């Protein structure tokens, strides 16, 4: 077998010298495996929410057009990186082959079912056939192959959770894990997009960590998301509003916090122009965690400067140590949360 770079630069076609995520085109030829790669037989793609929403809107909701757009992305780039949002997603598949260098150094074996915890925007991917699109949950069943690099992280699919349920939760595992890390007892936490997939997990973690002396506020947009979050009971307040309107939302949060605002804001939405809302509802000494891949970090940085806020802003790194274990454990220990996820995603 040929020797490969730990970070996958051997698969970069152009421009040479960059990492796979930045590359415009990757080598997705699966006929020859490098010594530090894992070949995966792909069953399902879980497309990043911002990415799928953009593709869905571009296609006007037409499933055949969605297929055409996705196939064109992969044919052009050798991976699935949305050219508009820059984001990807992750996948569920079965280990088909393991490179010689990794044998004995990985706990994987041929036949293991895994979810990759690295973005499709850096994963060499070949799609042979798109079998089904489940637009309501951003999942696409395919026949295809993918490569996991030596540096790539993954989670084995647990026996006690349905595959599609685990995949949906693992896709957003970074958000609840970061929430668990950031929130401390007594904090006021606002979760924008609280009724969505990552939002519900974050609300649960925030309530668990903030405790009885803290306060959790969930911001939702749709009627169904609002009702769902209210029924779960994780939030002290659920506010249905348009998060792209910074001043009205700021006024509402000021009202609910007696003008103290949020210690921590977690932004999970899949639409643009919610960055300034996140900043305005957060204390100057607070933290905004942008898990949303629809965020314009240029607008957020310049906008914070423009309103004189020195809030700490965190890019939504999808990886946090132990994030898969934390997220799956949330589903195990909270029956109400698991029931909702099972209904929506399993």
N, C-alpha and C positions, 0 to 999 in steps of 0.2 A: 504493500500500500504506500501511496505517496504521503510524505509528511506535511501536516497542515499547521497553521498558526492557531494558537489557543483561542484567539478572538475572531477567527474566521476570515482574516484578510486574504487568505488564499482563494476565497470564492469571489472576491471583488473583481469585476471586469472593468468598471470605470466609475469614477476616476481612480486610478491606481494610487495606493497609499492611504486611502481613507478606511475607516471601519465599516462593516456591513450595513449598519443602520443609515449612515450618511450616503452610502454608495447609490448611484443612479441605476446600476445594473449588477446583479449577482449571477454567478454560474449556478444554474439549477439543474445541471445534468446529474442524475442520480445513478447512472450506470457504473460510475467508479467512485468508491468511498475513500476519503482520506483517513489516515490512521487515527485521528483524534475526533472523529465524527460519529454520531449516532443517526442511523437511517430510520425514519419513522413512516409507517403506513398510516396516512392521515384519514380519520373518519369525519371529524367535524372541525370547522373553523368558527371560533367565537370572535366576531369582528368587533373591534372597539366601537363603543356606542356613538361617539362623535363621527367616526368614519362611516359607520353603517347609515346613520341618519343622513349624512351628506349624500351618500350613494343612492339611498332610497329617494331622496328629494330630487336628485339629478335625473333619476329614472322615472320620475312621476309615479312611483309605486309599482311600476310594471316589472314583474319578476323576471321575465326573459331579458329585459334591458339591464336589470341588476346583474344577471349572469354575464351578459356581454361586457359590462363595465369591469367586473371582477376578473374575468378571463383576460381582458386587455391589460389590466394592471400587472398581472403576473407574467403575461407574455412579454411585456415591455421591460419589466424590472427584474424578473426572476424571483420576486418576493411580493407580498401584499402590503405595500405601503401606499396609503391613499394620497394621491398627489395634491389634494386640496388641504386635508387636515394634517398630513404627515404622520398619521398614526396607523396602527395595524390591528392588533388583537392578539389572540393566542390560539392554540390548537389542542385537540384531543386525538390521540392515535396510539398505535401499537408499535413497540420496538421491533424492527425487522432485522437490523444488523448493527453490530457494534465494532468500531475500528480497533485494530490490533493494539494500539497504544493504551486504550481505555480498559481493555480486558484485565480484570483484577484490581482496577482502580476506581471502578464505579459499582454501585449496588444494583445497576440495571442488568436485566437479562432479556434475551429475545423472548417476545411474547408478553412482556409487561405492558399494561395500559397506563399511559402517562398523559398529563397535561403539561405542556411547556409553559414556563413562567417567564419567558422572554418574548418580546414583541415580534409579531409577524413582519414588522417593518425591517427586521434584520435577519429573518429566517429564510434561507433558500427554500423555495416552494414550487412544486409542480402540480397543477390541477389537471387531471385527465377528464373529469366529468363532475358537473355540479348536479347532485341528485335532488336536493330539497333545500328550499330557503324558508326559514322560520323567522319572518320579518318582525314578529312581535317580540322576539327575544334575541335578535341580532346573530342568530346561529345559522350556519350553512353546512349541510352535509355534502361531502365530496368523496370522490375517488382520487387519491393523489399521494404524493410523497413529500417529505420535508427533511431537512437536516438540522440537528441540534449540535452546536459547536461544543468543544471541550469546556468552555467557560459558561455554557448555558445552564440555567437552573430549571428544575422540573419538579413535579409532584406526582407520585404514584397515586392512581385513583383508588380511594379506600373502598373496602368491601361493604361498609355499612351505609354508603350513600350512593344513590343513583348516579350514573356517569354524567348525564347532562346537568344534573343539579350541582355536582361537584365542579364541573367545568364552568358553569355560570358564576359560582362563588369565587373560584380561583382566579377568574379573569380580573376581578377587582380586589384581590387580596391585599394589595398594598394600602388601600384606603382605610379599612378598619384596623389594620395593624399599626399604621401611622397614628390613627386616632387613639389607639390604646397607649401608644408611646408618648403622645403629646399631652393628653388630658390628665389633669390631676384633680384630686378632691377639692370641691368647692368652685371649680371653674364654671363659667357661663360659656356654653358651646352652641354655635349656630351651624347647622348643616343645610347648605343650599342644595336642593335636589334630594331632600330627605326621603321622598317616597320611592325613589328608584332603587336599583339593585345595590349599588355601592352605598347609597344613602341610608337605606334601612340598616345595613350592617354597621355603618358609622354611628347611627343614632343609638343602636344597642350598645356598642362599645363606649360611646360617650356617656350614656346614663350609668353604665357599670362603673366607669372610672370617676366621674364627677360626684357620684354619690348623692345622698339626701341633701347635702348643703350646696350642691351645684345646681345648674339649670341647663336644660337642653331644649333648644328651639329648632324645630324642623320647618324649612321653607319648601313648599311644594307649588306646582303650577296646575296640574290636571286634577279633575274631580276624583278619579279613581285613586291616584297616588295619595291625595289628601285623606280620603276615607281609609285607605290601607294603613297609613301611618298613624292616624288617630286610633284605629282599632288595635294596633300593636301596643300602644301605651308606653312607648319608650320616651316620648317627649313631654315636657311640661307644657309646651305650647306648640301647636301646628298652625302655621300661617300660610294660607293660600294666596299667592301674589305673583307678580311678574318680576323675576329677579333681574331683568334687564333695565329696570327703572330704579336707579340708585337712591334717589332722594326719598320717595315714598317708603321704600323698604327700610332705609335708615331711620325714618321717623317712627315706623312701627317697632323696630327693635329697640329704639330709645324708650318708647312707651313701655315695652315689656321688661326692660332692665333698669327702669328708673334713671335712664340717662347714662348708665355705666357701660353699656355696649358689651360686645363679646370679648372674652379672653382669647378664644380660638374660633376661627371660622373654617369650615371644611367645605370646599366647593366641588360638587360632584356632577354638575349639569353637563349636558351634551350640546349646548347651544352657545354661541359667542356672546360677548358684551355683558357678562355678569361680573367682570373683574372689579370694576369700581364699586359695585354694590358690596362685594366681599370686603373691600378696603374700608368703606365708609361705616360699615356696621361693626368694625373691629377696633378695639382700643389702640391708641398709638403704640402702646407697649405690648400689644398682642401679636398673634400669629395667624396668618392666612395660609392654609394648605390648599394649593390648586391641584386637585386630582383630575380636574376637567382638562381633557386634551383639546377643548375648544377655546382655551384661554389664549389671549394675545398677551404675552409677557412684556412686550414693548409697551402696549397700552397700560398694563397694570403698573409697570415701573414708573412711566412718565405721569400716569394719573395720580399715583400716590404722592409723587413730588409736587404735582399741581395743587393738591389739597393740603399739603403740609403734614402728611402722615409718615411716620417712621416705622410703620408696622413691618414686622418681619414676614417676608413672603417666601414660601417654600414651593419649589417645583414638585409636581406629583410623581416622584420616582415610584414606579410600580413595584420596586423591591424594598422590603424591610426584613431584617433577619427574623425568621420564624413566621413570616406572614401567611404562608399556606396553613400551617398548624393552627394559628390563631383564628383564621377565618372558618376553617372546617369545624373547629371546636365551638365557635359561636352557633353554628347550625345544630350541633349535637346537644348543646346545653340549653338552647332556647327553642322549645317546641313550637311556639307561635311563629317564630321567624322561619323555622324549617318548614312548617306547613305552608306559609306564604310562598317560599321559594319553590317548594314542591309543586304547588298549584301553577305557578307562573313559568317555571323553567325546566322541570323534570319531564 
